[in-house]
């Protein structure tokens, strides 16, 4: 009986120990996500001497706003498998967008799906 109790507690400790690391966020994830925080603008050349811009506003709480010539989209962002993952509602339907991204120029340029955004 004593061996069964010891075995039970040993298994219990191993289970709790293996599950306790599931909710940890790595420091590199936090550092990378914090690079997004701020205002990022992409100046779109129109070819007619009049430019317009797209602007992302990324907040430290994981939310974002996207302004595309007056059309504003709000949602949440996360980093999943090395990509920028955006979630937002469009006409009452939840939308998900998986974007490639690269930081350059000492983290002052953020290229999202090939479009270079400059930190403001």
Phi, psi and omega in degrees: 000318181296322179294324179293320179294315179297316178298317178301312181292326177296314178297318179299315179297318179296320179295313180296318180296321181287332180273341185291337181274357185293330185259011180282140177252126183289149178300326180292325176298313181297316179299315181295317181295325179293337177298333182286333188301125180136191181253129182234128184237137175245119178272114184267115178289129182264342181088354181245031182059015174230116182261156172227168186227156170246138181227130171258138172241106179259130182252156183293343179273008177088011177258161176215159169232145178232124180249114179242096181046052176090347177269113187254131177242135178241146179186204179237157177228153177207167176250121182227123179052039177079010178239157175275123183246116181252138176233132180204167177258133175232114181054041177081002180247130179290129180244146178233133179231127178255115186243143169278152179210154176213134172266142176211183179051050179058041179065025176258352174236130178239114179262118180247119182049041176088352181261122182276120177256138180256134179290133181264000000 
